[in-house]
């Protein structure tokens, strides 16, 4: 009966649960999320939708990857202590700002007869260590070029650079955010690249770079573009990039907000929709491409957690998604149903919906080399063993586009 409290000292918390998850995997322990720790996270970092419908810190990704069947909802101190006292080994990750909480919980555990240790997780280069209170260091993981962490017994997966074809991928947004605050997108791209034996050269396109140089210059060398989910403030930039990819024929994939930006870029090309915008961003726009999901109480409903998909067999992208019939969601807005008849005339096909058919879960533009998006978060269900088909499909299209571009230049 032991309780291990694992402190992650870095301010950017994208890896805050990695050491805890790896240790739990090694020791067959239970990982638990603390109510106290969770309550101190701002909404801006609660970006990871879990299987059981919790909106967790982006750094909870690692628990989901290595201990996927644990309950993600936060537990009280009493529940954590009771579990540790009766069910063997328990591991709880926390950030440095909660050190006083951890010390108090440790005293309570020890007074109740449960062995309790506070350990510190730290990266030295790309090696992840867990340092126990007595000073003993355990080398438990390695981080690869895609930001994925692997346990030491599997470190062969990270040995040396890949030798496959190199693709230049542009991910929109801040590099620090994607590498250190929410690494799910880069990790999922790494999963898909490994599966296809590809090497990815990833660059990041910020608002500042786009405004200084323009989309054409910023994307000239790109084999493909990723529009990730995230802050609605990113939508304006994403729409500009989506519009350029649409016109230039550059492969692009949209994840959650990214899909919303892509659809809006498409409809804005038509005179009757030139002022179209997202209700979350511009509620008074002349036409809303995405509208709130109505809740039973008349308010806006948030869809969080695992959601079933109904793939559309008439869609190439839909058929690809049949192997992944469940997606993780975290959104409050849906594609405006009034757009559906016109979208078909614009060449957009619906690739997947929710079981009711009310929520559009995936779209594609078949006439384009790759203009596809998902309302959910495929990056949150990808693993090294099972890359998500949406990202496999994207990199396959990107590879074909790169070959064609090389042959014509």
Secondary structure, DSSP 8 states (H G I E B T S, - for coil): -EEEEEEE--SS-TTTTHHHHHHHHHHT-EE--BHHHHHTS-GGG--EE-TTS-EE-GGGHHHHHHSTTS--S-B-HHHHHHHHHHSSEEEEEEEGGGHHHHHHHHHHHHHTT-EEEEEEEEEETTEEEEE-TTS-EEEEEEE-TTS-EEEGGGGGGGSS---SEEEEEEEES-HHIIIII-THHHHHHHHHHHHHTEEEEEEEE-HHHHHHH-HHHHTTT-SEEEE----GGGHHHHHHHHHHHHHHT--EEEETHHHHHHHHHHHTTSGGGTTEEETTT-TTSSEEEEEE-B-TTSSB--EEEEEE-EE-TTSHHHHHHTT--EEEEEESEEE-GGGHHHHHHTTEEEEEE-TTS-SEEEEEETTSSSEEEESS-GGGT--SSS--HHHHHHHHHHHHHHHHHHHT-
